[in-house]
Amino acid sequence: MSYSIDPSLKRLIAQQFPAANTAGSFFPLAGLSGRSIKIVLDDTTLLARCCRPEQPIPGVDRRREYQILRKLAGSKLAPAVFGVTKGWLLLGWQPGDVLSAEGFRQQLLPVATCMAALHRQPLSGWRLHLPALLAQYWQMIQPQRRHCGWLKALRRLQKQGEPTPLRHGLLHMDIHAGNLVQCGAEVKLIDWEYACDGDVALELASVVMSNTLSAEQQQRLIAHYAALQNLDPDALRRQMRRWQPWLNLLVASWYELRWQQSGDEMFNQLAAESWQRVLSQ
């Protein structure tokens, strides 16, 4: 199926690939937080990621994403990046097969290896500040959807302050099966829209939470990562637990915003489940 092309995207492609046939084929891709398009031009396959100002998500900035991916050029950790405009980010297509949930659990050691390699990269200069991010979610939600339990949890964390980082690193912050591509013996990360600098333990806690790992699977992931990073696994686990209330509120806030923006009942149900975790803390 062909996809009608946005004129601004067509101009970006023509700038970056002047010799290519910009009439190529365009295929919309499913996604949770924005529109992405697979583009086939002659012998080149690209991915265009849309910036949707009418549906902003806190922490997502395509120009920041572009700069971080440029910094990662040559690391073999991220897709090639070709250009950015006000409306689009143009990337190289990552070949391979997207992992299933079961595939993710079977690839825990390669996932840990990939994370460790990412966390050893130079910092980007864009630090994650969760108190401000969580406050931004609160402010964007319609007043009738805000509730006292949410405000209480937000104020408690703001008063408490973020945990002192165990170790700073460049984080992806959205590592789950759908954002990992099997490429030979390695796994590659895609969808870098939340990438930033932060505590590596926060990333590990996010991975465990997002992928519903069993206790044994968590043990394997943490042990392998800690060995690669020369970290005490027990200290890493303790730090991950410190971040858990922050993650619980972040996830609930994200689902709440996506429900407001999309009207998709799935997000409403996931928000309700997430609020139960927050309110039971």
N, C-alpha and C positions, 0 to 999 in steps of 0.2 A: 504494500500500500504506500503510495506517495504521500508526502506531507507538504502542505502549502508553507512556503518559506517567508519568514518575517524579513522585510527589506533590510533592516539593520543587521540581521544575521548574514544575509546575502552579501552585504558590503564588507563585513568582517572576513568572510571566507575569501572574497575576491582580493582583499588586501594581503592575506596570508598565503594564498595559493593562486596567484594571478594567471598561471598557465593552465589551471584545472578547469574542468567544465562545471561551473557553479550550478548548473541545472540538475546535477546529480540526484540521488534519491534520499528522501528524508523520512525517518521512521520515529514516531513518538514512543517514548519509553515510560513504563509505569514507575511511579515514585511517590514517596510520602510527603515530601516537602518542597516540591517545585517541579517545573517542566524540564525534561531533558529530551534531546533528540539525537538519534544516531544518524550520521551523514555518510553516505558513500559517494566519493568523488573519484572517478577513474580508478586508480589503484590505491587510493588513500581512504581510510576510514577514520572518522572523527566523532567526537561527542560534543554537543553544544548544550550548555547548562544555562537555563534562563534565570534572570533576576526578576522577581515579581514584586514591584514596589507596592502593589495593591494588597499583597498578602505577606507583609514582612514577618520574619522570624528572628527574634533576638539572637545575636551572635553570628548571624549569617551575613557575609559581605563578600561578594564575588571578587572584588578587587583585592581584598586581603587574601582570599583563596588563591588568586592568580599570583600574587607576590610570594606566598609560601611555596607554591608548586614550582615557581621559577628558582627559588633557593634550593629546592630538592632536585633540580635537574642534574643528571649524572649520578644520582644516588641509587637508581634502579628501584626506588621505593614508590614512586608516584608516576602517573601518566605524563607524557609530554604536554606542555602548555604552549599554545600558539598565539593567543591574543584575548583581549577583553574589551568590551564596550560597556556602555551604561546598561544595556539589556542582556548581554550574553557573555559567557566564558567559553572559549573554544579550546578543546583538549584533544589529544590523541586517544584513539579507542584502545582500551586494554583488552587484548585477546585472552581467551580462556573461558572457563566455565565458572559461573557464580556458584559459590558453595551453598548447599542446602544446610538446614539445621543439623542434620546428622553428619554431613560432610565437615561442618565446623568442628563438631566434637571429635571427629577422627583426625583432625589436623591441628590439635591443640599445640603440639610442639612447634610446627612451622609458624603458627600464629604468634606464639611467644617469641620466636626468633625474629619475626617481622617487627613486632612491637619493640623489642630491645634495640633493633637496628634503627628504628625511627627515633626512639628516645635518646639515642646517642648523637643525633644530628644537631648542628648549631641551632640555638634558639632563634625564633622568628622575629621577636620583638613585640609580638602581640600576646600579652598575658591575659589569661582567663581570670576574671574577677567575678566569682559567683554571687556575692551579695548584690552587686549592681545588676547582674543578669537576671536574677530571680525577681528583683524589684521591677525590672522592665516588663517581665511577663505579667506581674500583678497589675501594672498600670494599663496594659493593653487589653485586659479582659473586661468584658461588659460588667457593670456593677452588679447586676442581678445574679451573675455567676460567681462572684466573689463570696467567700464565707469566712466566718470567724476562725474556723480551724486553720484555714490557709494563712490568714493574717497572723495568727498566733505562732504558727510554725516558722513563717518568714521572719518575724520579729525575734524569735528565739535564736535563730541562726545568725541573724545580723548582730545581735548582742554578743553571741558566743564568739563570732569571728571564725574565719577559715582555719583549719589545722595548719600548723607550721609544716611546709613541704618536706617530705622525706628526701626527694631529689627532683630538681627541675628538669623538664624535658620538653621536646616538641611533641604534642599530643595530636592524635587524630580525632578522638572524642565521639566516634560513631562506629566503633568496630563491632560488627555483627555479621552473621552469615551472608546477608544480602550485599554487604560492602566488601566482600573478599572474593577474589577471583583465583581459581586454581590455574597456575601457569607452570607446567612441568612439576618438579618437586617442590616448587615454592608457591607461596600465596602472595597476592598483590592487593593492596588497598585501593579502593575507589571511593568516590564521593567525599571529598575533603572539605566540605563547606563549614564544618565546625572546628577545623584545625586551629591550634593556638598553643601557647606555652602554659605549662602547669605542672602539677605534681604527678609523677608517674604512677603513684598509688591510686590516684583518682581514675586514671585510665584503666588500670587493672580492675578496680571495683566496678567500673562501668561495663567492662567486658563480661565479668561474672554475672552481673545483674541482667544485662541485655540478652544473654544467651542461655539463661536458666541452667547453669552447669551444676552437676551433682557435686557432693563433697569431694569425691575421689577425683573428678575432673578438675575442680578448683585446685586441689592439691598438686596435681600434675602441672597445671598451667603456672601456678605461682612458683613452684619449686624450680621449674626449668627457666622461667624468666629471672628469678632471683639469682640463679647460678650464672646466667649470662651477664647479669648486671653487677655481680659481686655485692649483692644485698642480702641481709639477714632475712630469710623468709618469714620468720615470726614477726619481726619488726614491720615487714611489708603488710602482713595480714592485719596487724593492729592499726596501721595507718589506713588501710582500706576500710576498716570498720568505722573509723572516725569520719570518713567521707560519706558513709552510707546515708545519713539523714539528708545531706545536701543533694545527693543523687535522687533520693526518693522525691524530694520536692521539685527538683528540676524536671524529672520525668512526668510527674503529675501536671506541672505547669505547661509543659510542651503539649501533652495530649489535650489539655483544656483549650489551648490556643488553636490547635488544629481542628478541634470540634467547632469552635467559633468560626473559623475561616471556611471550613468545608461543609459543615452540616452533616458529615458522614457519621452515622450512628456508631460505627466501630470505634471512632475516637472518643465518643461519649462514654461508651462502655469501658474502654481502657482508662479513661480519666477517672471514672468511678472506682475502679479497682486500685488505681494508684493512690487516690485520696484515702482509701482505707488503710494503706500502708503508712501514709504520712500521719494520719490521725491516731494510729495505734502506737506511734513511737513514744 
